[in-house]
Amino acid sequence: MQLVIDSTGVVRCLYHEGINLSSLGRMVIVRGSHVEPDESGRWHADLSPVNGPRLGPFERRSLALEAEVEWLQEDLTRSKMQP
């Protein structure tokens, strides 16, 4: 799990139950995307809740979920690099 801590002490991460995140302080959880099938049964990861792209189509939901996590992790890394 990657934790990004800004200069004010705010911690950002992709939610995971691997550690008890509430031990870091008050949590605010927001949706990062929607993974949904289209009319053909192919899957898309819509990252518009975080101003991201729509990924897909994917033949399997698991592939859309993997792409979603990869994009969110990269976005977290990008935001860490910005001043």
N, C-alpha and C positions, 0 to 999 in steps of 0.2 A: 504494500500500500504506500502510495506517495502522498506525503503531507506537504503542503505549501503554506509557509507562515510568513505573513507580510510584516512590514515594519511596525504595525500597530498591535501585532500579536494575534491577528485573525488567522485561523487555520482553515484552509480549503483542501478538500479531497473528494475523490469519488467514493460515495458511501459504500462501506463494506462492513460486515459484522465480525471481521477478523479481530478487531480490538474494540473495546468499549469507548467509542468516541465521546460519549457524554462526560467521561473523566477529564476531558480537555476543557470543559466549560459548557455554557449554554449552546445548544445546537440549533441551527436553522437548516432544514432540509428542503431543497427545491428540486423540482423535476428537471432533468437534463435533456430528456428526449422522449419520443413516443416511438415504439417499434410496433408496426401494424402491417397486416397484409393488404395487398391491392386486390382489384377485382379478378386478377389472374391467379391469385394465390401466391404471388411472390412477395417478399418482405422488404420493407423500407425502414430505415432509422431516420426519423425526422428530428433534427437537432435544433429546430427553430426556438425552443424555449431558452436556449443559451446563445441565440443569434448565430447558429451554425447551419450547415447545409442539410440537404436531404440526401441520404446515402442509399444506394441500391439501384436496381432491385437485386435481391438475393434469393436463391432457390430455397434456402432453409432459414428459419427464424434464428437458429443458433449462429449462423454467419452474420446476420444483421446485428445481433447482440454483440458479437465480437468486434465488428466494425464500429459500433456505438462506443464501446469501452475504449477502443484504440483512439478514436477521435477525441473523446473527452479527456483521456490521459494526455494526449498531445496538446490539447487546449490548455490544460492545467499547467503543463511545462512552459508553453508560450507565455501565459500570464505571469509565471514566476520570473521570466526573463525581462519583462517590461519594467521600467522604473516606476 
